[in-house]
Amino acid sequence: MSKVGTAARELPPHVTTAEGIAADLGFGKSCIPEVGRLLRALAASKPHGLIAESGTGTGVGTAWLHSGLGAGARLVTVERDEELARRASAVFAADPRVEVLTGDWRLLEQHAPFDVFFCDGGGKRDDPQAVVDLLAPGGILVMDDFTPSPEWPPRFEGEVDELRVFYLTHGALAATEVLTTPTTSALVATRR
């Protein structure tokens, strides 16, 4: 493999740090590299944007977003578990563009509207319309951890996946589902 190809697959330093914290704590819900690379690209598409994340965990997804963060952009993320938020905050302490909040995902409302929102924690299931409302016009929403469904309407465990249908058919969104691995997918939507 060429040096360019190898460099494209290396993990950003903050991702490695956050993954190490996750391993130390036995935290197994971190963002996978396939989704992380998508997050980096989307964050980079908004070089002066306001980027958000719900469900910081140890900061792996945050680190992927950070790796694409433009010099004029800001990133705000929220985690309800105080210890996880504290540990993630330490990863980004040297960068004033990043703010780690501790509490419920609704704390993000004070910072909205967002140009990119990685809804990885609270919100996507308990108040989907509020999630859409946090997006700026042209804002991009990303949600992962879906199981691909070749059917329409999409199904999960034999039932219609109403959550997925909500986002994929929402009138204010142009949305699609993308494979992230052969067995996982993410929803990506842009607010009209």
Backbone torsions as a table, in degrees:
resi	resn	phi	psi	omega
1	MET	NA	142.1	179.8
2	SER	-69.9	163.9	177.2
3	LYS	-61.8	-36.2	179.1
4	VAL	-63.9	-46.0	179.1
5	GLY	-62.6	-38.6	179.0
6	THR	-67.8	-44.2	-179.2
7	ALA	-61.9	-35.4	-178.7
8	ALA	-66.4	-23.0	-178.1
9	ARG	-100.0	-6.9	178.2
10	GLU	-68.7	149.3	178.7
11	LEU	-83.7	136.8	173.9
12	PRO	-59.7	148.4	-175.5
13	PRO	-54.8	-42.1	180.0
14	HIS	-66.0	-30.7	176.9
15	VAL	-64.6	-45.8	179.0
16	THR	-59.9	-42.8	179.4
17	THR	-62.8	-48.7	-178.7
18	ALA	-65.1	-37.1	176.4
19	GLU	-65.6	-36.3	177.0
20	GLY	-63.1	-40.7	177.0
21	ILE	-63.9	-43.7	178.7
22	ALA	-59.0	-43.7	179.0
23	ALA	-63.5	-43.8	179.1
24	ASP	-60.6	-36.9	-177.4
25	LEU	-90.4	-6.6	-175.9
26	GLY	69.8	28.3	180.0
27	PHE	-86.2	116.2	-172.6
28	GLY	-108.2	18.4	-175.8
29	LYS	-113.3	29.1	-177.3
30	SER	-77.6	158.3	177.5
31	CYS	-61.9	133.8	178.3
32	ILE	-81.8	154.7	-177.9
33	PRO	-56.9	-34.3	-179.2
34	GLU	-63.1	-40.2	176.3
35	VAL	-75.0	-38.0	179.4
36	GLY	-57.3	-43.1	179.7
37	ARG	-64.8	-35.3	174.3
38	LEU	-63.8	-45.2	179.2
39	LEU	-60.4	-42.7	178.9
40	ARG	-59.5	-45.7	-179.3
41	ALA	-63.8	-41.7	-178.8
42	LEU	-69.4	-40.3	176.4
43	ALA	-62.0	-41.2	180.0
44	ALA	-65.4	-23.7	-179.9
45	SER	-73.6	-10.1	-179.2
46	LYS	-126.0	70.0	-171.5
47	PRO	-61.6	-18.7	176.9
48	HIS	-120.6	21.6	-171.6
49	GLY	-87.2	170.3	173.2
50	LEU	-105.4	115.7	-174.2
51	ILE	-108.1	141.8	-179.3
52	ALA	-135.8	159.2	176.2
53	GLU	-147.3	135.9	168.6
54	SER	-108.4	135.6	-178.4
55	GLY	88.2	61.8	-176.7
56	THR	-61.3	-38.7	-172.0
57	GLY	60.2	-132.5	177.7
58	THR	-90.6	0.8	175.4
59	GLY	102.3	15.3	-178.9
60	VAL	-67.2	-51.4	176.8
61	GLY	-62.1	-38.9	176.9
62	THR	-58.5	-42.9	-179.4
63	ALA	-65.2	-37.5	176.5
64	TRP	-65.4	-44.2	176.2
65	LEU	-60.5	-43.2	180.0
66	HIS	-59.9	-36.1	-178.0
67	SER	-66.4	-17.3	176.1
68	GLY	-107.9	1.6	-174.0
69	LEU	-68.5	125.2	176.9
70	GLY	-73.7	161.8	-178.5
71	ALA	-60.3	-29.5	-179.3
72	GLY	-98.1	9.9	-177.7
73	ALA	-97.7	162.9	173.6
74	ARG	-130.0	153.3	-179.4
75	LEU	-131.8	124.4	176.1
76	VAL	-123.2	132.8	-177.8
77	THR	-135.4	150.8	-177.3
78	VAL	-131.3	138.2	179.3
79	GLU	-136.6	130.1	-178.1
80	ARG	-79.4	-24.6	179.2
81	ASP	-81.2	116.2	-174.3
82	GLU	-58.7	-42.4	-178.3
83	GLU	-66.4	-43.7	177.9
84	LEU	-62.6	-43.7	179.8
85	ALA	-62.5	-41.4	179.9
86	ARG	-62.9	-44.9	-179.3
87	ARG	-66.2	-41.9	178.7
88	ALA	-66.1	-39.8	179.3
89	SER	-58.7	-37.9	179.7
90	ALA	-64.2	-32.5	-179.9
91	VAL	-62.1	-35.2	-173.4
92	PHE	-109.4	13.2	-174.3
93	ALA	-56.9	-30.3	-176.7
94	ALA	-83.1	-4.7	-176.8
95	ASP	-115.8	106.6	-178.0
96	PRO	-67.4	-9.2	177.5
97	ARG	-76.4	-12.5	-175.3
98	VAL	-111.6	130.7	176.1
99	GLU	-126.0	125.2	177.2
100	VAL	-105.9	117.8	179.2
101	LEU	-98.2	150.5	175.8
102	THR	-112.4	121.4	177.7
103	GLY	146.3	-162.6	-178.0
104	ASP	-71.0	151.0	-178.7
105	TRP	-57.2	-24.6	-178.7
106	ARG	-66.6	-12.7	173.5
107	LEU	-59.5	-24.1	179.6
108	LEU	-65.0	-25.2	-179.2
109	GLU	-55.8	-32.1	-178.6
110	GLN	-69.5	-15.9	-175.8
111	HIS	-110.6	-12.5	-175.8
112	ALA	-67.1	162.2	9.2
113	PRO	-88.5	154.7	-174.3
114	PHE	-107.4	146.3	176.5
115	ASP	-86.1	-29.0	172.1
116	VAL	-140.9	132.5	178.5
117	PHE	-133.5	112.4	173.6
118	PHE	-91.9	99.1	-177.7
119	CYS	-90.0	88.8	-174.7
120	ASP	-107.1	-10.7	-179.2
121	GLY	-123.2	-130.2	-177.8
122	GLY	-59.4	152.7	174.4
123	GLY	111.5	-51.2	-169.9
124	LYS	-61.7	-30.3	179.6
125	ARG	-101.1	-38.1	-172.5
126	ASP	-83.9	-24.0	177.5
127	ASP	-154.3	71.2	-175.4
128	PRO	-57.4	-37.9	-179.3
129	GLN	-65.5	-37.5	177.7
130	ALA	-63.0	-34.2	176.8
131	VAL	-62.6	-47.7	179.0
132	VAL	-60.5	-40.6	-177.8
133	ASP	-65.5	-18.3	179.2
134	LEU	-78.8	-9.9	-177.0
135	LEU	-87.0	138.5	170.0
136	ALA	-74.5	159.7	171.7
137	PRO	-56.5	130.4	-175.3
138	GLY	83.0	-2.2	179.1
139	GLY	-69.3	147.1	-175.9
140	ILE	-108.7	130.7	177.3
141	LEU	-107.3	134.2	176.6
142	VAL	-128.0	131.9	174.3
143	MET	-136.9	131.5	-179.1
144	ASP	-115.0	-167.1	178.7
145	ASP	70.7	31.1	174.0
146	PHE	-98.5	156.0	174.0
147	THR	-99.6	123.5	-177.4
148	PRO	-55.7	144.1	176.9
149	SER	-132.7	120.3	179.4
150	PRO	-78.6	-5.1	-175.4
151	GLU	-96.5	158.7	168.6
152	TRP	-126.9	128.5	-2.8
153	PRO	-68.9	154.8	-178.4
154	PRO	-62.7	147.2	-178.3
155	ARG	-123.6	152.1	173.9
156	PHE	-139.6	125.3	-177.9
157	GLU	52.2	42.1	174.5
158	GLY	83.4	-6.6	-178.3
159	GLU	-113.2	152.8	174.4
160	VAL	-61.0	131.5	179.6
161	ASP	-86.1	88.5	-175.3
162	GLU	-61.5	-33.8	179.2
163	LEU	-62.7	-48.2	179.2
164	ARG	-63.1	-42.3	178.4
165	VAL	-59.5	-41.9	179.5
166	PHE	-54.4	-52.9	-176.9
167	TYR	-71.1	-40.1	-176.6
168	LEU	-70.3	-21.9	-177.5
169	THR	-114.0	3.3	-177.3
170	HIS	-62.1	131.2	-176.0
171	GLY	-63.7	-23.7	-179.5
172	ALA	-90.0	-1.3	-176.0
173	LEU	-121.5	144.4	164.6
174	ALA	-105.0	108.7	-168.8
175	ALA	-126.7	153.3	174.5
176	THR	-149.5	164.1	175.2
177	GLU	-110.5	133.8	179.7
178	VAL	-123.6	140.5	175.1
179	LEU	-70.4	135.3	174.5
180	THR	-106.3	-30.8	170.2
181	THR	-144.1	174.1	177.9
182	PRO	-60.1	-19.8	-176.9
183	THR	-119.8	5.8	178.9
184	THR	-135.2	154.7	177.8
185	SER	-143.2	166.5	177.3
186	ALA	-131.4	151.2	171.3
187	LEU	-97.6	135.6	176.2
188	VAL	-128.5	127.5	-177.2
189	ALA	-139.2	146.7	175.2
190	THR	-116.5	133.0	177.9
191	ARG	-75.7	129.6	-179.8
192	ARG	-70.4	NA	NA
